[in-house]
Amino acid sequence: MDIIKVFGSNLKKYRTSMGISQEVFADKCGMHRTYISAIECYRRSISLENIQRIADALGIETYKLFLEENMND
């Protein structure tokens, strides 16, 4: 399991299911769009505080961002 890829893929999946752009989502989290893009493209590690901010903005439990795709549903 590559945790950075799992997290980035799940972030993108949940964000797109909300129908919002990276820019709108970044504003909702209080982050920059390029930071969200880097996470979704597996180029950034992320702090625990930012993980929680992202989960809160998505309206999901934090652990769901760490589940591999076949286990999310």
C-alpha positions as CSV (number, residue, x, y, z in Angstrom):
1,M,0.0,0.0,0.0
2,D,1.4,3.4,-1.0
3,I,-0.3,5.6,1.5
4,I,0.4,8.8,-0.4
5,K,-1.3,7.4,-3.5
6,V,-4.3,6.0,-1.5
7,F,-4.8,9.4,0.2
8,G,-4.4,11.4,-3.0
9,S,-6.8,9.1,-4.9
10,N,-9.4,9.2,-2.2
11,L,-9.2,13.0,-1.9
12,K,-9.8,13.4,-5.6
13,K,-12.6,10.8,-5.6
14,Y,-14.5,12.5,-2.7
15,R,-13.8,16.0,-4.0
16,T,-15.1,15.2,-7.6
17,S,-18.1,13.4,-6.2
18,M,-19.0,16.7,-4.5
19,G,-18.7,18.4,-7.9
20,I,-16.2,21.0,-6.9
21,S,-13.0,22.1,-8.4
22,Q,-9.6,22.0,-6.6
23,E,-9.7,25.8,-6.3
24,V,-13.2,25.8,-4.6
25,F,-12.2,22.9,-2.4
26,A,-8.9,24.5,-1.4
27,D,-10.8,27.7,-0.4
28,K,-13.1,25.5,1.7
29,C,-10.1,24.0,3.5
30,G,-8.2,27.2,3.8
31,M,-5.4,25.9,1.6
32,H,-3.9,26.7,-1.7
33,R,-5.1,25.1,-4.9
34,T,-1.6,24.0,-5.9
35,Y,-1.3,22.2,-2.5
36,I,-4.5,20.2,-3.2
37,S,-3.2,19.5,-6.7
38,A,0.1,18.2,-5.4
39,I,-1.7,15.9,-2.9
40,E,-3.9,14.5,-5.7
41,C,-0.9,14.0,-7.9
42,Y,1.0,12.1,-5.2
43,R,3.7,14.8,-4.9
44,R,3.1,15.9,-1.3
45,S,3.1,14.4,2.1
46,I,0.6,16.0,4.4
47,S,0.4,16.9,8.1
48,L,-2.1,15.4,10.5
49,E,-3.7,18.8,11.0
50,N,-4.2,19.2,7.2
51,I,-5.6,15.7,6.9
52,Q,-8.2,16.6,9.5
53,R,-9.0,19.9,7.7
54,I,-9.5,18.0,4.4
55,A,-11.7,15.4,6.0
56,D,-13.8,18.1,7.7
57,A,-14.2,20.0,4.4
58,L,-15.3,16.7,2.7
59,G,-17.7,16.0,5.5
60,I,-16.3,12.5,6.0
61,E,-14.5,10.5,8.8
62,T,-10.8,10.9,8.5
63,Y,-10.1,7.2,8.2
64,K,-12.0,6.9,4.9
65,L,-9.2,8.9,3.2
66,F,-6.8,6.0,4.0
67,L,-8.9,3.1,2.8
68,E,-7.8,1.4,-0.4
69,E,-10.4,1.9,-3.2
70,N,-11.9,-1.6,-3.1
71,M,-12.7,-1.1,0.6
72,N,-14.3,2.4,0.5
73,D,-17.9,1.3,-0.2
